[in-house]
Amino acid sequence: MHIAIFFPGKLPVKKYGGTERVVIWLAQGLRALGHEVTLIAGRGTAIEECGVVEIDTKLGNRHDFDINPFLPNDADVVHYFVPIHRAPTVPHLWTMEGNARQGFDPGKKCVFVSNDHASRHGGGVFVYNGINLDEYTLSTEKSDSLLFLGRLSSVKGWKAAIRIARAAGRTLILAGGWRPSFTRATKFLGEIGGQEKTELLASSKAMLMPIDWHEPFGIVIAEALASGTPVIGRPMGSLPELIPESVGGLSLDEDQLVEWARNPPWKPEDCRKHAENHFGHIKMAESYLGLYKRMLETGAYSPSSKPLPLPRPRFPFS
C-alpha cells in the first residue's frame, strides 16, 4: 500500500512538538511493516524512512490548501493531521490531536487519539498515539527528583506540580516553556530534546501531570512509561484509560498525589512493559492500516460524528 501523509510544517522538530513526532513515528511504523510512504510537508523536511514532497503552506489559509497536485499518482490513501476543506481525490482520513472548539464537527473522516477524546467529540474511532520505543531507555536507577515536562500553561498544572513536589520534599525539574520565578527546590531547564530529554525521562523518580483539562492523549505519558518512569496526576481526559494503577496514580486529592510523589510504589519494568503493550509506533501503524484497508474495501470506517455538545470544562485546581 502507498500512503501519503500530509502535515503543513517542517519535520522533524528538535524539541517540543507532539503531533510532529507522531507523524514521523507513524511513517517509520508503516515503512517497518513494508508499506510505501510519501510525506507531504513543509520546506526543509528530511525523513530517511520515506519519500518527501516539500510544499509551502505559508501562502494563504493552510486549511484551504489543495493537496491534490502534490499527491503521488499511485497513492492509495491520504492521511492528514490538520483539518483541510479541499478533499483529496483518493480515499482519506485525518487525525485530530487536540480538542475542538465548541460546535466544530470533525466529520466522518476523523480519527481520535483516545476513547475519552472520541466520546467527547461524538466520534466512534480512535487510535492511541505510538512512540518509537527504541528512542527511550528503561532505567531502574532513579534520582530523587520529580519531573514536569510540557508547556507551562495553567491547564497543564505546572503550579500544582511545584506544590506537590515541595510538600513531598523532593526537587522538581521543570522542562518546557517560559521561565517564571522559582525557589531553589525547582530546577528550570526550558524546552529540551534529544539525549538530554531521554536521560531526564529515564532518571526521574516520577512524572507529575496534575492537569486541569481534558488531555486528548499526552505523548509525555508514553515517553515516561517507556523510560520506566511512573506518572502521577489527576483523572482528567484520557489519563484514566492510559495510566492503570500498575504504572501510576491518579487522584483529585492533592495530599494523595504528594504521598505518591514522596514514595512512588511502582516498578520501572512494569511501566516499560505497559508502554510496549499499548504505545509502540508499530502498534499505532497496524491500527491505522486496519482503518486504511477497511476504508478501501467499504468506502467508510467511521460512524457519523456529532458537533461537540458542550464547552470543555475547566477545573480550578492550579
C-alpha positions as CSV (number, residue, x, y, z in Angstrom):
1,M,0.0,0.0,0.0
2,H,1.2,3.5,-0.7
3,I,0.2,6.0,2.0
4,A,0.6,9.8,1.6
5,I,0.8,11.7,4.9
6,F,0.2,15.4,5.0
7,F,1.5,17.8,7.7
8,P,1.9,21.5,6.9
9,G,5.1,22.1,9.0
10,K,8.8,21.3,8.6
11,L,9.8,17.9,10.0
12,P,11.4,16.7,12.2
13,V,11.3,19.1,15.2
14,K,14.2,19.2,17.6
15,K,12.4,19.8,20.8
16,Y,8.7,20.4,21.6
17,G,6.2,19.1,19.1
18,G,3.9,16.2,19.9
19,T,2.0,15.9,16.6
20,E,5.1,16.4,14.6
21,R,6.8,13.4,16.3
22,V,3.7,11.3,15.9
23,V,3.7,11.9,12.2
24,I,7.3,10.7,11.9
25,W,6.7,7.7,14.1
26,L,3.7,6.7,12.0
27,A,5.8,7.0,8.9
28,Q,8.5,4.8,10.5
29,G,6.0,2.2,11.6
30,L,4.3,2.0,8.2
31,R,7.7,1.6,6.5
32,A,8.7,-1.1,9.0
33,L,5.5,-3.0,8.1
34,G,6.6,-2.9,4.4
35,H,4.4,-0.1,3.0
36,E,5.5,2.8,0.9
37,V,5.1,6.3,2.5
38,T,5.3,9.7,1.0
39,L,5.4,12.6,3.4
40,I,3.9,15.9,2.1
41,A,5.3,18.5,4.4
42,G,6.9,21.9,4.8
43,R,10.0,23.0,3.1
44,G,13.2,21.7,4.7
45,T,11.6,18.4,5.7
46,A,14.0,15.4,5.6
47,I,13.0,12.0,6.8
48,E,15.0,8.9,5.8
49,E,12.2,6.4,6.1
50,C,10.0,7.8,3.3
51,G,9.8,10.0,0.2
52,V,9.2,13.7,0.8
53,V,7.3,16.2,-1.2
54,E,8.2,19.7,0.1
55,I,5.4,22.3,0.0
56,D,5.0,25.9,1.1
57,T,1.8,26.3,3.2
58,K,2.5,29.8,4.4
59,L,0.7,31.3,1.5
60,G,-3.0,31.8,2.4
61,N,-5.0,29.6,4.7
62,R,-3.3,26.2,5.3
63,H,-6.7,24.6,5.9
64,D,-7.8,25.6,2.4
65,F,-4.6,24.1,1.0
66,D,-5.2,22.0,-2.2
67,I,-3.2,18.8,-1.6
68,N,-4.2,17.1,-4.9
69,P,-1.5,18.5,-7.1
70,F,1.2,17.1,-4.8
71,L,-0.2,13.5,-4.4
72,P,1.8,10.7,-5.9
73,N,0.0,9.1,-8.8
74,D,-0.2,5.7,-7.2
75,A,-1.2,6.8,-3.7
76,D,-3.9,4.6,-2.2
77,V,-4.7,6.6,0.9
78,V,-4.1,10.2,2.2
79,H,-3.7,10.7,5.9
80,Y,-3.6,14.3,7.2
81,F,-3.1,15.8,10.6
82,V,-4.9,19.2,10.2
83,P,-8.4,19.8,9.0
84,I,-8.5,20.6,5.3
85,H,-11.5,21.8,3.4
86,R,-10.5,20.7,-0.1
87,A,-11.0,16.9,0.0
88,P,-8.3,14.8,-1.6
89,T,-9.3,12.8,-4.7
90,V,-8.3,9.5,-3.2
91,P,-9.6,7.8,0.0
92,H,-8.6,9.9,3.0
93,L,-8.8,10.3,6.8
94,W,-7.4,12.7,9.3
95,T,-6.3,12.5,12.9
96,M,-7.3,15.3,15.3
97,E,-4.7,15.5,18.1
98,G,-6.2,18.4,20.1
99,N,-9.6,19.4,21.4
100,A,-12.1,21.0,19.1
101,R,-13.8,24.3,19.7
102,Q,-17.5,24.2,20.7
103,G,-19.7,23.4,17.7
104,F,-16.9,22.1,15.4
105,D,-17.9,19.0,13.5
106,P,-14.8,16.8,13.0
107,G,-16.7,14.9,10.2
108,K,-16.9,11.3,9.3
109,K,-13.2,11.0,8.3
110,C,-11.8,11.9,11.7
111,V,-9.8,9.6,13.9
112,F,-9.3,10.5,17.6
113,V,-6.4,9.6,19.9
114,S,-8.2,8.1,22.9
115,N,-11.6,6.7,23.8
116,D,-12.2,9.8,26.0
117,H,-11.2,12.1,23.2
118,A,-13.6,10.3,20.8
119,S,-16.6,10.2,23.1
120,R,-16.3,13.9,24.0
121,H,-16.5,14.8,20.3
122,G,-19.2,12.4,19.3
123,G,-16.8,10.1,17.4
124,G,-16.5,6.4,17.4
125,V,-13.0,5.6,16.1
126,F,-9.7,6.2,18.0
127,V,-6.1,5.1,17.7
128,Y,-3.6,5.6,20.5
129,N,-0.6,7.6,19.6
130,G,2.6,5.5,19.4
131,I,6.2,6.3,20.0
132,N,9.3,4.6,18.7
133,L,10.3,2.7,21.9
134,D,13.9,2.3,20.6
135,E,14.4,6.0,21.3
136,Y,13.7,5.6,25.0
137,T,15.8,3.8,27.7
138,L,14.4,1.8,30.5
139,S,16.3,2.8,33.7
140,T,15.8,1.2,37.1
141,E,18.2,3.7,38.7
142,K,16.2,6.7,39.6
143,S,17.2,10.0,41.0
144,D,15.3,11.7,43.9
145,S,13.9,14.3,41.5
146,L,10.4,14.6,40.1
147,L,9.8,15.7,36.5
148,F,7.3,18.0,34.9
149,L,7.6,18.0,31.1
150,G,5.3,20.2,29.0
151,R,4.1,23.7,28.2
152,L,3.9,26.0,31.2
153,S,0.2,26.7,30.7
154,S,-2.3,26.7,33.5
155,V,-4.2,23.7,32.2
156,K,-1.0,21.6,32.4
157,G,-0.8,22.0,36.1
158,W,2.7,23.2,36.5
159,K,1.9,25.3,39.6
160,A,0.3,22.3,41.2
161,A,3.4,20.2,40.3
162,I,5.6,22.7,42.2
163,R,3.3,22.5,45.3
164,I,3.2,18.7,45.2
165,A,7.0,18.4,44.9
166,R,7.6,20.9,47.7
167,A,5.1,19.1,50.0
168,A,6.8,15.8,49.2
169,G,10.2,17.1,50.0
170,R,11.5,16.5,46.5
171,T,13.3,18.6,43.9
172,L,11.2,19.2,40.8
173,I,12.8,19.5,37.4
174,L,10.6,21.7,35.2
175,A,11.2,21.4,31.5
176,G,9.3,23.4,28.9
177,G,8.1,26.9,28.0
178,W,9.0,30.2,29.5
179,R,10.7,30.8,32.9
180,P,8.7,32.1,35.9
181,S,10.4,32.7,39.2
182,F,11.1,29.6,41.4
183,T,12.6,28.6,44.7
184,R,15.8,26.6,44.8
185,A,13.8,23.4,45.1
186,T,12.6,23.8,41.5
187,K,15.1,23.5,38.6
188,F,14.1,25.0,35.3
189,L,15.5,23.7,32.1
190,G,13.4,25.3,29.4
191,E,12.4,23.3,26.3
192,I,14.6,20.2,25.9
193,G,15.0,17.4,23.4
194,G,17.3,14.7,22.1
195,Q,19.6,12.9,24.5
196,E,19.0,15.4,27.3
197,K,15.3,14.6,27.3
198,T,15.8,10.9,27.1
199,E,18.2,10.8,30.0
200,L,15.9,13.0,32.1
201,L,12.9,10.8,31.4
202,A,14.8,7.7,32.4
203,S,16.4,9.1,35.6
204,S,13.3,10.9,37.2
205,K,11.6,9.3,40.1
206,A,8.2,10.1,38.6
207,M,6.4,12.3,36.1
208,L,3.9,14.8,37.5
209,M,0.8,15.6,35.4
210,P,-1.7,17.4,37.7
211,I,-3.6,18.7,34.7
212,D,-6.9,20.6,34.9
213,W,-8.2,20.0,31.3
214,H,-9.3,17.1,29.2
215,E,-6.0,15.8,27.8
216,P,-6.7,14.1,24.5
217,F,-3.6,11.8,24.9
218,G,-0.4,13.2,26.2
219,I,2.8,11.9,24.4
220,V,4.8,12.5,27.6
221,I,2.8,9.7,29.3
222,A,4.0,7.2,26.7
223,E,7.5,8.6,26.9
224,A,7.7,8.5,30.7
225,L,6.4,4.9,30.9
226,A,8.7,3.8,28.1
227,S,11.6,5.1,30.3
228,G,10.4,3.2,33.3
229,T,9.0,6.3,35.0
230,P,5.6,6.2,36.6
231,V,3.1,9.0,36.1
232,I,1.3,10.8,38.9
233,G,-1.6,13.1,38.0
234,R,-5.3,13.9,38.0
235,P,-8.0,11.7,36.5
236,M,-8.8,14.0,33.6
237,G,-9.4,13.4,29.9
238,S,-7.6,10.3,28.7
239,L,-5.4,9.7,31.8
240,P,-7.6,7.1,33.4
241,E,-7.5,4.9,30.4
242,L,-3.8,5.4,29.7
243,I,-2.5,5.0,33.3
244,P,-3.7,2.0,35.2
245,E,-2.8,1.5,38.9
246,S,0.1,-0.7,38.0
247,V,2.1,2.2,36.4
248,G,0.9,5.4,38.1
249,G,-1.5,7.1,40.4
250,L,-4.4,9.4,39.6
251,S,-6.4,11.4,42.2
252,L,-8.2,14.7,42.8
253,D,-6.8,14.6,46.4
254,E,-3.6,16.6,46.3
255,D,-2.5,15.0,49.6
256,Q,-2.6,11.6,47.9
257,L,-0.6,13.0,45.0
258,V,2.0,14.3,47.5
259,E,2.2,10.9,49.2
260,W,2.8,9.1,45.8
261,A,5.4,11.8,44.9
262,R,7.2,11.2,48.2
263,N,7.4,7.5,47.7
264,P,6.4,6.2,44.3
265,P,5.5,2.4,44.7
266,W,5.7,1.4,41.0
267,K,8.3,-0.7,39.3
268,P,10.1,0.7,36.3
269,E,9.9,-2.7,34.5
270,D,6.0,-2.6,34.7
271,C,6.0,0.9,33.3
272,R,8.1,-0.1,30.3
273,K,6.0,-3.2,29.7
274,H,2.8,-1.2,29.6
275,A,4.3,1.2,27.1
276,E,5.4,-1.8,24.9
277,N,2.0,-3.3,25.1
278,H,0.0,-0.2,24.2
279,F,2.0,2.8,22.9
280,G,4.6,1.4,20.4
281,H,4.7,3.0,16.9
282,I,4.3,-0.3,15.2
283,K,1.1,-0.9,17.1
284,M,-0.1,2.5,16.0
285,A,0.8,1.8,12.4
286,E,-1.0,-1.5,12.5
287,S,-4.2,0.1,13.8
288,Y,-4.1,2.8,11.1
289,L,-3.5,0.1,8.4
290,G,-6.7,-1.6,9.6
291,L,-8.6,1.7,9.0
292,Y,-7.0,2.2,5.6
293,K,-7.9,-1.3,4.5
294,R,-11.5,-1.0,5.8
295,M,-11.9,2.3,4.0
296,L,-10.6,0.9,0.7
297,E,-12.8,-2.1,1.0
298,T,-16.1,-0.4,2.1
299,G,-15.6,3.3,1.4
300,A,-16.1,4.2,5.1
301,Y,-14.8,3.2,8.5
302,S,-16.4,5.5,11.0
303,P,-19.9,6.3,12.2
304,S,-21.2,9.8,11.8
305,S,-19.7,12.2,14.3
306,K,-21.6,15.0,16.0
307,P,-20.6,18.5,16.9
308,L,-19.1,19.0,20.4
309,P,-22.2,19.4,22.5
310,L,-20.8,21.3,25.5
311,P,-17.9,23.7,26.2
312,R,-14.8,22.0,27.6
313,P,-14.9,22.4,31.4
314,R,-12.1,23.9,33.3
315,F,-11.3,23.0,36.8
316,P,-9.7,25.5,39.2
317,F,-7.1,23.1,40.7
318,S,-4.0,25.1,39.9
